[in-house]
Amino acid sequence: MKEEDLYLPIKEFFMEQGYAVYGEVKDIDVVMKKDDLVHAIELKPAFNLKLILQAVERQRYMDSVYVAIKKPQYNKRYKEMIHLLKRLEIGLITVDFLKTKTKVTVEHHPIPLQKRTNNKKKRMVIKEVDSRLAIEDNLGGSTKVKRMTAYREQALMIAYVMHIRDLSKPKDIKALIGLDKTGQILYQNYYKWFERVDKGRYKLTALGLEALTTYYTTVSHLETLLGKTEHEEV
């Protein structure tokens, strides 16, 4: 059992309740957003101290925090765990992997803390979530993998239109995708995907072309998104 095995059942469960659900946002396993409230979920196959410490840290700047684990046997230790989580005002979600289905249960919701919220960190999480366009590559709970961030996704969009539309000028790319940071991303060239060939002109490098294949899932979503945008403009 891995942390990411818990992610998809939980994502589907909360999406059915009208939440927008995102995996791996600023080191948080799962972020749920609905209206103006942002909630964190930390995933672990089983209950341990690290899970509690992560959840308590998230309480400093999220509206509420849950922990999610594989459904354990109901015993004394499980009762003590529930008592501790309630004392800490942390919600509990369990995932039961049955033979024919997977059952997600909110054992109890977190009680909002009367605390001073770290609004700066919360704004950073919201900015990352709101900036994402079509990220599908992140599995909540995954480790030692390159995470798809809003910045990487924006760079992929630029690389994609440069390749498909044979565009080289930042202003032309910006006009097509509506991304104000186009020139900045090309100039910074953080991933080494672009090469300046002349004043105000860029081309894709071998690494840029490779990225379009490596992140094929995200690129295909961006392709669909771009097609919808162009259709709406027409």
CYANA upper distance limits for C-alpha pairs under 8 A (distance plus 0.5 A):
  1 MET  CA      5 ASP  CA      7.12
  1 MET  CA     45 PRO  CA      6.76
  2 LYS  CA      6 LEU  CA      7.95
  2 LYS  CA     44 LYS  CA      8.13
  2 LYS  CA     45 PRO  CA      6.78
  2 LYS  CA    141 GLY  CA      8.39
  3 GLU  CA      7 TYR  CA      7.59
  3 GLU  CA     43 LEU  CA      6.10
  3 GLU  CA     44 LYS  CA      5.77
  3 GLU  CA     45 PRO  CA      6.30
  3 GLU  CA    140 GLY  CA      7.84
  3 GLU  CA    141 GLY  CA      5.30
  3 GLU  CA    142 SER  CA      7.29
  4 GLU  CA      8 LEU  CA      8.06
  4 GLU  CA     43 LEU  CA      8.35
  4 GLU  CA    139 LEU  CA      6.28
  4 GLU  CA    140 GLY  CA      5.92
  4 GLU  CA    141 GLY  CA      5.23
  4 GLU  CA    142 SER  CA      6.12
  5 ASP  CA      9 PRO  CA      8.49
  6 LEU  CA     10 ILE  CA      6.89
  6 LEU  CA     43 LEU  CA      7.58
  6 LEU  CA     45 PRO  CA      8.27
  6 LEU  CA     68 ALA  CA      8.23
  6 LEU  CA     69 ILE  CA      8.00
  6 LEU  CA     70 LYS  CA      7.94
  6 LEU  CA     95 VAL  CA      7.33
  7 TYR  CA     11 LYS  CA      6.46
  7 TYR  CA     23 GLY  CA      8.27
  7 TYR  CA     30 VAL  CA      8.25
  7 TYR  CA     43 LEU  CA      8.27
  7 TYR  CA    139 LEU  CA      7.15
  7 TYR  CA    140 GLY  CA      5.91
  7 TYR  CA    141 GLY  CA      7.67
  8 LEU  CA     12 GLU  CA      6.60
  8 LEU  CA    139 LEU  CA      8.39
  9 PRO  CA     13 PHE  CA      6.63
  9 PRO  CA     95 VAL  CA      8.19
  9 PRO  CA    102 THR  CA      7.52
  9 PRO  CA    103 LYS  CA      8.35
  9 PRO  CA    104 VAL  CA      7.36
 10 ILE  CA     14 PHE  CA      6.81
 10 ILE  CA     95 VAL  CA      8.31
 10 ILE  CA    104 VAL  CA      7.05
 11 LYS  CA     15 MET  CA      6.52
 11 LYS  CA     21 VAL  CA      6.47
 11 LYS  CA     22 TYR  CA      8.40
 12 GLU  CA     16 GLU  CA      6.72
 13 PHE  CA     17 GLN  CA      7.44
 13 PHE  CA    104 VAL  CA      7.39
 14 PHE  CA     18 GLY  CA      7.15
 14 PHE  CA     19 TYR  CA      6.10
 14 PHE  CA     20 ALA  CA      8.33
 14 PHE  CA     21 VAL  CA      7.77
 14 PHE  CA     32 MET  CA      8.44
 15 MET  CA     19 TYR  CA      5.31
 15 MET  CA     20 ALA  CA      6.60
 15 MET  CA     21 VAL  CA      7.08
 18 GLY  CA     34 LYS  CA      7.61
 19 TYR  CA     32 MET  CA      6.52
 19 TYR  CA     33 LYS  CA      6.13
 19 TYR  CA     34 LYS  CA      5.62
 20 ALA  CA     32 MET  CA      6.10
 20 ALA  CA     33 LYS  CA      5.65
 20 ALA  CA     34 LYS  CA      6.93
 21 VAL  CA     30 VAL  CA      7.50
 21 VAL  CA     31 VAL  CA      6.33
 21 VAL  CA     32 MET  CA      5.07
 21 VAL  CA     33 LYS  CA      7.04
 22 TYR  CA     30 VAL  CA      6.19
 22 TYR  CA     31 VAL  CA      5.73
 22 TYR  CA     32 MET  CA      6.97
 22 TYR  CA    129 VAL  CA      7.91
 22 TYR  CA    140 GLY  CA      8.13
 23 GLY  CA     28 ILE  CA      8.16
 23 GLY  CA     29 ASP  CA      6.23
 23 GLY  CA     30 VAL  CA      5.11
 23 GLY  CA     31 VAL  CA      6.96
 23 GLY  CA    138 ASN  CA      6.05
 23 GLY  CA    139 LEU  CA      5.99
 23 GLY  CA    140 GLY  CA      4.62
 23 GLY  CA    141 GLY  CA      8.06
 24 GLU  CA     28 ILE  CA      5.85
 24 GLU  CA     29 ASP  CA      5.14
 24 GLU  CA     30 VAL  CA      6.28
 24 GLU  CA     31 VAL  CA      8.08
 24 GLU  CA    138 ASN  CA      6.88
 24 GLU  CA    139 LEU  CA      7.41
 24 GLU  CA    140 GLY  CA      5.65
 24 GLU  CA    141 GLY  CA      7.38
 24 GLU  CA    142 SER  CA      8.24
 24 GLU  CA    147 ARG  CA      7.98
 25 VAL  CA     29 ASP  CA      7.27
 25 VAL  CA     30 VAL  CA      7.39
 25 VAL  CA     31 VAL  CA      7.19
 25 VAL  CA    125 VAL  CA      7.24
 25 VAL  CA    128 GLU  CA      7.72
 25 VAL  CA    129 VAL  CA      7.92
 26 LYS  CA    125 VAL  CA      7.02
 28 ILE  CA     40 ALA  CA      7.20
 28 ILE  CA     41 ILE  CA      7.70
 28 ILE  CA     42 GLU  CA      7.16
 28 ILE  CA     58 ARG  CA      8.43
 29 ASP  CA     40 ALA  CA      8.07
 29 ASP  CA     41 ILE  CA      6.70
 29 ASP  CA     42 GLU  CA      5.75
 29 ASP  CA     43 LEU  CA      6.85
 29 ASP  CA    140 GLY  CA      5.23
 29 ASP  CA    141 GLY  CA      5.50
 29 ASP  CA    142 SER  CA      8.46
 30 VAL  CA     40 ALA  CA      6.30
 30 VAL  CA     41 ILE  CA      5.47
 30 VAL  CA     42 GLU  CA      7.00
 30 VAL  CA     43 LEU  CA      8.41
 30 VAL  CA    140 GLY  CA      6.10
 30 VAL  CA    141 GLY  CA      8.24
 31 VAL  CA     38 VAL  CA      7.41
 31 VAL  CA     39 HIS  CA      6.21
 31 VAL  CA     40 ALA  CA      5.24
 31 VAL  CA     41 ILE  CA      6.83
 32 MET  CA     38 VAL  CA      6.26
 32 MET  CA     39 HIS  CA      5.58
 32 MET  CA     40 ALA  CA      6.90
 32 MET  CA     41 ILE  CA      8.42
 33 LYS  CA     37 LEU  CA      6.38
 33 LYS  CA     38 VAL  CA      5.11
 33 LYS  CA     39 HIS  CA      6.89
 34 LYS  CA     38 VAL  CA      7.22
 37 LEU  CA     63 ASP  CA      6.71
 38 VAL  CA     62 MET  CA      6.70
 38 VAL  CA     63 ASP  CA      6.13
 38 VAL  CA     64 SER  CA      7.76
 38 VAL  CA    126 ILE  CA      8.30
 39 HIS  CA     62 MET  CA      6.43
 39 HIS  CA     63 ASP  CA      6.17
 39 HIS  CA     64 SER  CA      5.52
 39 HIS  CA     65 VAL  CA      6.22
 39 HIS  CA     66 TYR  CA      8.22
 40 ALA  CA     58 ARG  CA      7.50
 40 ALA  CA     62 MET  CA      7.12
 40 ALA  CA     64 SER  CA      7.00
 40 ALA  CA     65 VAL  CA      5.27
 40 ALA  CA     66 TYR  CA      6.67
 41 ILE  CA     55 ALA  CA      8.27
 41 ILE  CA     65 VAL  CA      6.35
 41 ILE  CA     66 TYR  CA      5.14
 41 ILE  CA     67 VAL  CA      5.85
 41 ILE  CA     68 ALA  CA      7.19
 42 GLU  CA     51 LEU  CA      7.39
 42 GLU  CA     54 GLN  CA      7.66
 42 GLU  CA     55 ALA  CA      6.98
 42 GLU  CA     65 VAL  CA      8.41
 42 GLU  CA     66 TYR  CA      6.96
 42 GLU  CA     67 VAL  CA      5.30
 42 GLU  CA     68 ALA  CA      6.64
 42 GLU  CA    141 GLY  CA      8.31
 43 LEU  CA     51 LEU  CA      8.02
 43 LEU  CA     67 VAL  CA      6.49
 43 LEU  CA     68 ALA  CA      5.42
 43 LEU  CA     69 ILE  CA      6.68
 43 LEU  CA    140 GLY  CA      8.28
 43 LEU  CA    141 GLY  CA      6.64
 44 LYS  CA     51 LEU  CA      7.26
 44 LYS  CA     67 VAL  CA      8.23
 44 LYS  CA     68 ALA  CA      6.85
 44 LYS  CA     69 ILE  CA      5.73
 44 LYS  CA     70 LYS  CA      8.12
 44 LYS  CA    141 GLY  CA      8.38
 45 PRO  CA     68 ALA  CA      8.44
 45 PRO  CA     69 ILE  CA      5.49
 45 PRO  CA     70 LYS  CA      5.73
 46 ALA  CA     69 ILE  CA      5.90
 46 ALA  CA     70 LYS  CA      6.72
 46 ALA  CA     72 PRO  CA      8.32
 47 PHE  CA     51 LEU  CA      7.20
 47 PHE  CA     69 ILE  CA      7.15
 47 PHE  CA     81 MET  CA      8.33
 48 ASN  CA     52 ILE  CA      7.35
 49 LEU  CA     53 LEU  CA      6.76
 50 LYS  CA     54 GLN  CA      6.67
 51 LEU  CA     55 ALA  CA      6.75
 51 LEU  CA     67 VAL  CA      7.77
 52 ILE  CA     56 VAL  CA      6.65
 52 ILE  CA     67 VAL  CA      8.42
 53 LEU  CA     57 GLU  CA      6.72
 54 GLN  CA     58 ARG  CA      6.88
 55 ALA  CA     59 GLN  CA      6.93
 55 ALA  CA     65 VAL  CA      6.81
 55 ALA  CA     66 TYR  CA      7.60
 55 ALA  CA     67 VAL  CA      7.33
 55 ALA  CA     90 ILE  CA      7.84
 56 VAL  CA     60 ARG  CA      7.69
 56 VAL  CA     88 LEU  CA      8.36
 58 ARG  CA     62 MET  CA      6.40
 58 ARG  CA     65 VAL  CA      7.23
 59 GLN  CA     63 ASP  CA      7.70
 59 GLN  CA     64 SER  CA      6.92
 59 GLN  CA     65 VAL  CA      6.69
 60 ARG  CA    115 LYS  CA      8.34
 60 ARG  CA    116 ARG  CA      8.04
 60 ARG  CA    117 THR  CA      6.30
 60 ARG  CA    118 ASN  CA      6.46
 61 TYR  CA    117 THR  CA      5.44
 61 TYR  CA    118 ASN  CA      5.00
 61 TYR  CA    119 ASN  CA      6.78
 61 TYR  CA    121 LYS  CA      6.62
 61 TYR  CA    122 LYS  CA      5.89
 62 MET  CA    117 THR  CA      7.84
 62 MET  CA    122 LYS  CA      6.66
 63 ASP  CA    112 PRO  CA      7.60
 64 SER  CA     90 ILE  CA      7.98
 64 SER  CA    110 PRO  CA      6.81
 64 SER  CA    111 ILE  CA      8.08
 64 SER  CA    112 PRO  CA      6.65
 64 SER  CA    113 LEU  CA      8.40
 65 VAL  CA     90 ILE  CA      6.11
 65 VAL  CA     91 GLY  CA      6.67
 65 VAL  CA    110 PRO  CA      7.02
 66 TYR  CA     90 ILE  CA      5.99
 66 TYR  CA     91 GLY  CA      4.68
 66 TYR  CA     92 LEU  CA      5.93
 66 TYR  CA     93 ILE  CA      7.35
 66 TYR  CA    109 HIS  CA      8.01
 66 TYR  CA    110 PRO  CA      7.26
 67 VAL  CA     90 ILE  CA      7.65
 67 VAL  CA     91 GLY  CA      6.73
 67 VAL  CA     92 LEU  CA      5.68
 67 VAL  CA     93 ILE  CA      6.63
 68 ALA  CA     92 LEU  CA      6.44
 68 ALA  CA     93 ILE  CA      4.99
 68 ALA  CA     94 THR  CA      6.06
 68 ALA  CA     95 VAL  CA      7.92
 69 ILE  CA     93 ILE  CA      7.05
 69 ILE  CA     94 THR  CA      5.64
 69 ILE  CA     95 VAL  CA      6.83
 70 LYS  CA     94 THR  CA      6.01
 70 LYS  CA     95 VAL  CA      5.33
 70 LYS  CA     96 ASP  CA      6.60
 70 LYS  CA     97 PHE  CA      8.33
 71 LYS  CA     94 THR  CA      5.43
 71 LYS  CA     95 VAL  CA      5.72
 71 LYS  CA     96 ASP  CA      5.48
 71 LYS  CA     97 PHE  CA      8.44
 72 PRO  CA     78 TYR  CA      7.82
 73 GLN  CA     78 TYR  CA      7.85
 74 TYR  CA     78 TYR  CA      6.29
 74 TYR  CA     79 LYS  CA      7.70
 75 ASN  CA     79 LYS  CA      6.84
 76 LYS  CA     80 GLU  CA      6.75
 77 ARG  CA     81 MET  CA      6.64
 78 TYR  CA     82 ILE  CA      6.81
 79 LYS  CA     83 HIS  CA      6.75
 80 GLU  CA     84 LEU  CA      6.66
 81 MET  CA     85 LEU  CA      6.71
 82 ILE  CA     86 LYS  CA      6.68
 82 ILE  CA     92 LEU  CA      8.18
 83 HIS  CA     87 ARG  CA      6.72
 84 LEU  CA     88 LEU  CA      6.74
 85 LEU  CA     89 GLU  CA      6.46
 85 LEU  CA     90 ILE  CA      5.57
 85 LEU  CA     91 GLY  CA      7.28
 85 LEU  CA     92 LEU  CA      7.91
 86 LYS  CA     90 ILE  CA      6.45
 86 LYS  CA     91 GLY  CA      7.72
 86 LYS  CA    110 PRO  CA      7.83
 86 LYS  CA    111 ILE  CA      8.45
 89 GLU  CA    110 PRO  CA      5.55
 89 GLU  CA    111 ILE  CA      5.53
 89 GLU  CA    112 PRO  CA      7.53
 89 GLU  CA    113 LEU  CA      7.48
 90 ILE  CA    109 HIS  CA      7.73
 90 ILE  CA    110 PRO  CA      5.10
 90 ILE  CA    111 ILE  CA      7.48
 91 GLY  CA    106 VAL  CA      8.24
 91 GLY  CA    107 GLU  CA      8.07
 91 GLY  CA    108 HIS  CA      5.96
 91 GLY  CA    109 HIS  CA      4.88
 91 GLY  CA    110 PRO  CA      4.50
 91 GLY  CA    111 ILE  CA      8.12
 92 LEU  CA    106 VAL  CA      6.52
 92 LEU  CA    107 GLU  CA      5.93
 92 LEU  CA    108 HIS  CA      6.02
 92 LEU  CA    109 HIS  CA      7.09
 92 LEU  CA    110 PRO  CA      8.18
 93 ILE  CA    104 VAL  CA      7.56
 93 ILE  CA    105 THR  CA      6.13
 93 ILE  CA    106 VAL  CA      4.96
 93 ILE  CA    107 GLU  CA      6.18
 93 ILE  CA    108 HIS  CA      7.88
 94 THR  CA    104 VAL  CA      6.34
 94 THR  CA    105 THR  CA      5.82
 94 THR  CA    106 VAL  CA      7.04
 94 THR  CA    107 GLU  CA      7.44
 95 VAL  CA    102 THR  CA      7.40
 95 VAL  CA    103 LYS  CA      6.17
 95 VAL  CA    104 VAL  CA      5.09
 95 VAL  CA    105 THR  CA      6.98
 96 ASP  CA    102 THR  CA      6.19
 96 ASP  CA    103 LYS  CA      5.51
 96 ASP  CA    104 VAL  CA      6.93
 97 PHE  CA    101 LYS  CA      7.10
 97 PHE  CA    102 THR  CA      5.16
 97 PHE  CA    103 LYS  CA      7.04
 98 LEU  CA    102 THR  CA      6.08
 98 LEU  CA    103 LYS  CA      7.79
118 ASN  CA    122 LYS  CA      6.94
119 ASN  CA    123 ARG  CA      6.47
120 LYS  CA    124 MET  CA      6.87
121 LYS  CA    125 VAL  CA      6.93
122 LYS  CA    126 ILE  CA      6.76
123 ARG  CA    127 LYS  CA      6.42
124 MET  CA    128 GLU  CA      6.74
125 VAL  CA    129 VAL  CA      6.75
126 ILE  CA    130 ASP  CA      6.44
127 LYS  CA    131 SER  CA      6.45
128 GLU  CA    132 ARG  CA      6.98
128 GLU  CA    149 THR  CA      8.06
128 GLU  CA    150 ALA  CA      6.67
129 VAL  CA    150 ALA  CA      8.28
131 SER  CA    150 ALA  CA      6.11
132 ARG  CA    149 THR  CA      7.81
132 ARG  CA    150 ALA  CA      5.27
132 ARG  CA    153 GLU  CA      7.81
133 LEU  CA    150 ALA  CA      7.93
133 LEU  CA    153 GLU  CA      8.04
133 LEU  CA    222 LEU  CA      7.90
134 ALA  CA    218 THR  CA      6.99
134 ALA  CA    221 HIS  CA      6.21
134 ALA  CA    222 LEU  CA      6.74
134 ALA  CA    225 LEU  CA      8.31
135 ILE  CA    148 MET  CA      7.22
135 ILE  CA    149 THR  CA      8.32
135 ILE  CA    150 ALA  CA      8.46
135 ILE  CA    153 GLU  CA      7.84
135 ILE  CA    218 THR  CA      6.34
135 ILE  CA    221 HIS  CA      8.33
136 GLU  CA    217 THR  CA      7.44
136 GLU  CA    218 THR  CA      6.60
137 ASP  CA    147 ARG  CA      8.05
137 ASP  CA    148 MET  CA      6.83
137 ASP  CA    215 TYR  CA      8.36
137 ASP  CA    217 THR  CA      7.45
137 ASP  CA    218 THR  CA      7.17
138 ASN  CA    142 SER  CA      8.10
138 ASN  CA    147 ARG  CA      6.58
138 ASN  CA    148 MET  CA      6.65
148 MET  CA    152 ARG  CA      6.65
148 MET  CA    153 GLU  CA      7.16
149 THR  CA    153 GLU  CA      6.61
150 ALA  CA    154 GLN  CA      6.65
151 TYR  CA    155 ALA  CA      6.78
152 ARG  CA    156 LEU  CA      6.68
153 GLU  CA    157 MET  CA      6.78
153 GLU  CA    218 THR  CA      8.06
154 GLN  CA    158 ILE  CA      6.90
154 GLN  CA    179 LEU  CA      8.44
155 ALA  CA    159 ALA  CA      6.68
155 ALA  CA    185 ILE  CA      7.19
156 LEU  CA    160 TYR  CA      6.42
156 LEU  CA    211 ALA  CA      8.04
156 LEU  CA    212 LEU  CA      7.50
156 LEU  CA    219 VAL  CA      7.42
157 MET  CA    161 VAL  CA      6.84
157 MET  CA    177 ILE  CA      8.32
157 MET  CA    219 VAL  CA      7.79
157 MET  CA    222 LEU  CA      7.08
158 ILE  CA    162 MET  CA      6.63
158 ILE  CA    173 ILE  CA      7.37
158 ILE  CA    177 ILE  CA      8.45
158 ILE  CA    182 THR  CA      7.72
159 ALA  CA    163 HIS  CA      6.65
159 ALA  CA    193 TRP  CA      8.07
159 ALA  CA    194 PHE  CA      8.46
159 ALA  CA    204 LEU  CA      7.30
159 ALA  CA    208 GLY  CA      7.04
159 ALA  CA    209 LEU  CA      8.21
159 ALA  CA    212 LEU  CA      8.00
160 TYR  CA    164 ILE  CA      6.57
160 TYR  CA    212 LEU  CA      7.41
160 TYR  CA    219 VAL  CA      7.82
161 VAL  CA    165 ARG  CA      5.80
161 VAL  CA    166 ASP  CA      7.64
161 VAL  CA    167 LEU  CA      7.31
161 VAL  CA    173 ILE  CA      7.60
162 MET  CA    166 ASP  CA      5.51
162 MET  CA    167 LEU  CA      5.06
162 MET  CA    168 SER  CA      6.78
162 MET  CA    173 ILE  CA      7.87
162 MET  CA    203 LYS  CA      7.91
162 MET  CA    204 LEU  CA      7.76
163 HIS  CA    167 LEU  CA      7.73
163 HIS  CA    204 LEU  CA      7.82
163 HIS  CA    209 LEU  CA      8.41
167 LEU  CA    172 ASP  CA      7.38
167 LEU  CA    173 ILE  CA      7.05
168 SER  CA    172 ASP  CA      8.07
168 SER  CA    173 ILE  CA      7.98
168 SER  CA    200 GLY  CA      8.49
168 SER  CA    201 ARG  CA      5.54
168 SER  CA    202 TYR  CA      5.37
168 SER  CA    203 LYS  CA      6.45
169 LYS  CA    173 ILE  CA      6.92
169 LYS  CA    200 GLY  CA      6.27
169 LYS  CA    201 ARG  CA      5.30
169 LYS  CA    202 TYR  CA      6.98
170 PRO  CA    174 LYS  CA      6.45
170 PRO  CA    182 THR  CA      6.69
170 PRO  CA    183 GLY  CA      5.89
170 PRO  CA    186 LEU  CA      8.15
170 PRO  CA    200 GLY  CA      7.31
170 PRO  CA    201 ARG  CA      7.63
170 PRO  CA    202 TYR  CA      8.37
171 LYS  CA    175 ALA  CA      6.58
171 LYS  CA    182 THR  CA      8.50
171 LYS  CA    183 GLY  CA      8.14
172 ASP  CA    176 LEU  CA      6.90
173 ILE  CA    177 ILE  CA      6.81
173 ILE  CA    178 GLY  CA      8.47
173 ILE  CA    182 THR  CA      7.73
174 LYS  CA    178 GLY  CA      5.60
174 LYS  CA    179 LEU  CA      5.83
174 LYS  CA    180 ASP  CA      7.01
174 LYS  CA    182 THR  CA      6.33
174 LYS  CA    183 GLY  CA      8.44
175 ALA  CA    179 LEU  CA      8.32
177 ILE  CA    226 LEU  CA      7.67
181 LYS  CA    185 ILE  CA      6.57
182 THR  CA    186 LEU  CA      6.78
183 GLY  CA    187 TYR  CA      6.56
184 GLN  CA    188 GLN  CA      6.49
185 ILE  CA    189 ASN  CA      6.40
185 ILE  CA    190 TYR  CA      7.97
186 LEU  CA    194 PHE  CA      6.94
186 LEU  CA    202 TYR  CA      8.19
189 ASN  CA    193 TRP  CA      6.97
189 ASN  CA    194 PHE  CA      6.53
189 ASN  CA    195 GLU  CA      8.41
192 LYS  CA    205 THR  CA      7.86
192 LYS  CA    207 LEU  CA      7.26
192 LYS  CA    208 GLY  CA      7.73
193 TRP  CA    204 LEU  CA      6.40
193 TRP  CA    205 THR  CA      5.75
193 TRP  CA    206 ALA  CA      7.77
193 TRP  CA    207 LEU  CA      5.79
193 TRP  CA    208 GLY  CA      4.40
193 TRP  CA    209 LEU  CA      8.12
193 TRP  CA    211 ALA  CA      8.41
194 PHE  CA    202 TYR  CA      6.93
194 PHE  CA    203 LYS  CA      6.20
194 PHE  CA    204 LEU  CA      5.24
194 PHE  CA    205 THR  CA      5.90
194 PHE  CA    208 GLY  CA      7.06
195 GLU  CA    202 TYR  CA      5.93
195 GLU  CA    203 LYS  CA      5.85
195 GLU  CA    204 LEU  CA      6.76
195 GLU  CA    205 THR  CA      6.77
196 ARG  CA    200 GLY  CA      8.20
196 ARG  CA    201 ARG  CA      6.49
196 ARG  CA    202 TYR  CA      4.93
196 ARG  CA    203 LYS  CA      7.07
197 VAL  CA    201 ARG  CA      6.34
197 VAL  CA    202 TYR  CA      5.94
197 VAL  CA    203 LYS  CA      7.30
198 ASP  CA    202 TYR  CA      7.52
204 LEU  CA    208 GLY  CA      5.94
204 LEU  CA    209 LEU  CA      7.11
205 THR  CA    209 LEU  CA      6.97
206 ALA  CA    210 GLU  CA      6.64
207 LEU  CA    211 ALA  CA      6.62
208 GLY  CA    212 LEU  CA      7.21
209 LEU  CA    213 THR  CA      7.57
210 GLU  CA    214 THR  CA      6.64
211 ALA  CA    215 TYR  CA      6.37
211 ALA  CA    216 TYR  CA      8.50
212 LEU  CA    216 TYR  CA      6.34
212 LEU  CA    219 VAL  CA      7.03
215 TYR  CA    219 VAL  CA      6.67
216 TYR  CA    220 SER  CA      6.56
217 THR  CA    221 HIS  CA      7.08
218 THR  CA    222 LEU  CA      6.73
219 VAL  CA    223 GLU  CA      6.53
220 SER  CA    224 THR  CA      6.88
221 HIS  CA    225 LEU  CA      6.67
222 LEU  CA    226 LEU  CA      6.49
223 GLU  CA    227 GLY  CA      6.70
224 THR  CA    228 LYS  CA      6.82
225 LEU  CA    229 THR  CA      6.80
226 LEU  CA    230 GLU  CA      6.77
227 GLY  CA    231 HIS  CA      6.69
228 LYS  CA    232 GLU  CA      6.70
229 THR  CA    233 GLU  CA      6.83
230 GLU  CA    234 VAL  CA      6.82
